[in-house]
């Protein structure tokens, strides 16, 4: 395949050059030939004109003298008729331009203008091929006229054209022959050059395996062989470079990924030259544009936080002295925006043979997020997330510091206050936890607004706050601050239209010589708060030493209650229920007692609420039921009179909330082998106010099983007559608060009388509790009350005393 011809190829340039030379030479030759031919034609034309002019002048002179111009016209007409070559026409005019003789072609046409120069004659050879000649003429009588004749030069023009066409044809043939000859020679000369050019192009395009044909033994073949050797060497070197480049790219990629992952900026300090290099990422961490930091080690110092600059200098100098293997320092920098930013500066110095640092390089890491997270973690660990106040751990630390200052002789009192919101759980249940959180934040703002310099407020529990009062003169100052604290402002929930009026209780513990640690003060403040919460009137309570003893006693009772339940440490006492008409025992109420080995006989009021709190009340109730059933079975087997005994057992609210309580109770009674009719259960009136839930279902199940139900503390709870007739009970017990005042309160007697009448109308019997006087007994008997219970008849007795009392009354009817 021939190499495409391009204007820049050697062949084209050679052909163009040779063609230009040939054209120039032939042009010069043709121009010279034309010049010579024109001169010859011009000489021949001049001779023809002169001959014709002489001939005509002689003829005109001869005829003019004889005044035979008409004959001259005839002669000339015959002579010139049909003439196409040579003389073509003759015209003679007088001085007044009047035609005298007109012969030849175009006699009617106007007299043409003469050809005035030889150049016009030569130009005529290529134009009209007719030359017009005008000469003055002396006529008869010395009149001057004009002679004009035309000479045809068509033969000369044809010869001139033929010569020029033949010359041009010879020139074109010579040019074509030269072009073909030079093209062949150029092809033979550039054939090997074409192969070298193709090989060079292939190498340039990346085809290093391309080789050039080496046919022949001329200089071009030698060049081709050397070209192939060069290409092979280049291919090997390129392969080696590619492997090196690939290794370099892999290394750079790993390095770039490592730097990108580390997100660090690089720096390089030439100590001897006093210059420094900072990468773009380095400048970016400092909040600067890339390249904005000057190439000087001093430029960085302007951005280091003033408080961290001394430590930075000290650590850097120590490393330059060789005191540390690596320079590493966490510090803050101050970007142009003025906001401090945490960074980690690391580097290692290069040393000469004398151990002197000559260069140092390293990285700058952005650790601002980590430092902020650490600070936030520390803050979160010591502060409450909801209110932002210090938490219990930080509050204890503040109290310990205040106590330490007091021990150093400040002399002022330190007080710890614990604050508890009342009915906070009711707010959460009624309005949701979001409103509860709003309330806690509102209380936190109120408490914080009352703090003096040096005081600390904290949130130490769900709805409990603590306050440290520093520098008190006396307890009255603490009381004044507490009175301001309990005056909580009204609270308007964002999600409700109603206005809430929160209340709180405060417990106060003052520092003294015996308690010099924060935990003791906070514990005593909690004890005082516990008393304040039990109080109906006092919202503020100061700690008294007896409170601590009571708290220790409560902890001791709590720890030993589980053991007493597990190992039978509780006992059941029985208090008789008496028929008021006969004053004879009709049944008993089972009451639990705890004969504590060190604290003596404990009242139920001391450990029953504790059992409720510890979720042990069901176990305690089942213990009382099973003990009562076993005692009943034993008494029945030993008494001669088979009249059945009956015992009332109390059921708590937690027990009645159990879905399977009725089955559990009936199963326990069956296991003890006691008839169901001998067991009765007492429930408080407030448990029956809600018609929904498992409580009423359990009571209905017990009633259907043949067990009587008593409403205990009737009149103190809800006392709604609208639901009393629907209750599954057959006896009510009037609360002792009615009985105690019945002797002197007329209105109360009316309430009791109508309550008894209402119960009788509903088919229920009535038991009056806490009868301690004969007057009370007489009034109740007169009102028609059925049964009574109280110290007037008997205190609660243990099982042995109760059995002894039963034996003394053997034979009496027990119902």
Buried (B, 14 or more C-beta within 10 A) or exposed (E): EEBEEEEEBEBBEBBEEBBEEBEEEBEEBBEEEBEEBBEEBBEBBEEBBEEBBEEBBEBBEEBBEEEEBEEBBEBBBEEBEEBEEBBBBBBBBBEEEEEBBBBBBBBEEEBBEBBEEBEBBBBBBEEBBBBBBBBEBEBEEEEEBBBBBBBBBBEBBEBBEEBBEEBEEEBEEBBEEBBEEBBEBBEEEBBBBBBBBBBBEBBEEEEBEBBBEBEEEEEBBEBBEEBBEEBEEEBEEBEEEEEEEEEEEEEEEEEEEEBEEEEBBBBBBBBEEEEBEBBBBBBBBBBBEEEBBEBEBEBBEEBBBEEBBEBBEEBBEEBBEEEBEEBBBBBBBBBEEEEBBBBBBBBBBEBEEEEEBBBBBBBBBBBBEEBEEEEEEEEEEBBBEBBEBBBBEBBBBBBBBBBEBBEEEEEBBBBBBBBBBBEBEEBBEBBBEEBBEBBBBBBBBBBBEBBEEEBBBBBBBEBBBBBBBBBBEEBEBBBEBBEEBBEBEEBEBEEEEEEBEBEBBBBBBBBEEEBBEBEBBBBBBBBBBBBBBEEEEEBBBBBBEEBBEBBEEBEEBBEBBBEBBEEEBBBBBBBBBBBBEEEBBBBBBBBBBBEBEEEEEBEBEBBBEBBBEBEBBBBBBBBBBBBBBBBBBEBBEEBEBEEBBBBBBBBBEBBBBBEEBBEBBBEBBEEBEBEBEBBBBBBBBBBBEEEEEBBBBBBBBBBEBEBBBBBBBBBBBBBEEEBBEEBBBBBBBBBBBBBBBBEEEEEBBEBBBEBBEBBBEBEBBBBBBBBBBEEBBEBBBEBBBBBBBBEBBBEBBBBEBBBEBBEEBEEEEBE
